[in-house]
């Protein structure tokens, strides 16, 4: 069964070019203006942080939050778009500097839980059942500062709280090994799926795999995706690329390692990703050097690379591949793949 592919990205992927080492280098673009880019670039869904949809939500009452989120849904509909997911942004508030759900301060943990419920309200108003949990500060700078065993219980408690709050919601955990914390508690897909098994309703807890996060863990993203697929838990992907074990670069998909990108596309296609409504999400940033008028090319380029690699994968002679594998002729298999990636033409048997 082949995959079925539709594409999404978040409004933070069109940004002013600021980074930790310098100020903005491009003009900022209002959210409603960003919505005009989606269809032009070939995208049909929007990824949201809770405060992308409702800025300043910590200072609003629940009814106000829902009303503003419904207004955003109407804006999406005017542009022919839908919301893919909502992610509670739990890493920028002063109360979460020591973690959100795993903070050593009970009052801070309570803030994180209440903020998460507001994110669920926003998701419901936007018409999506999917919540993505990037557990950004759920970790530690020094191991002695927290009890890692207790942290697992706190994470399960938080997820159970969300599952109980909305009986329809599904939660996709987005693992990452580091940044902004030195060490994260849920660094890989295996950790996320194991955590899901501890919750009150494991069937509603899955995984969102980001390419760069897997690379930062020293893993191949296609293997992480395959692992989640094997458990029926791959509910979203964030495709990008990464130049080694450094900060999270969010480079254009396929721009660093085209074969690594090819295998991500291939594993998704071979195992029917998207047939249940999953989206191909991008999490890519424009290079700081890009001028305003070309600061969306990274999105169009990433989508183009995905579709080109999909075309190459589907053009391969599966009978020839099976024969090489059966004969354990892996050098022949290697050159077959390399020729396909460098020429784009179907090779003779």
Buried (B, 14 or more C-beta within 10 A) or exposed (E): EBBBBBBBBBBBBBBBBEEEEEEEBBEEBEBEEBBEBBEEBEBBBBBBBBBBBBEEBBEBEEEEBBEBBBEBBEBBEEBEBBBBBBBBBBBEBEBBBBBBBBBBEEEBBEBBBEBBBBBBBBBBBBEBBBBBBBBBBBBBEEEEEBBEEEBBEBBBBBBBBBBEEBEEBBBBBBBBBBBBBEBBBBBBBBBBBEBBEBBEBBEBBBBBBBBBBBBBBEBBBBBBBBBBBEBEBBBBBBBBBBEEEEEBBBBBBBBBBBEBBBBBBBBBBBBBBBEEEBBBBBBBBBEEEBEEEEBBBBBBBBBBBBBBBBEBBBEBBEEBBEBBEEEEEEEBBEEBBEEBBEEEEEBEE
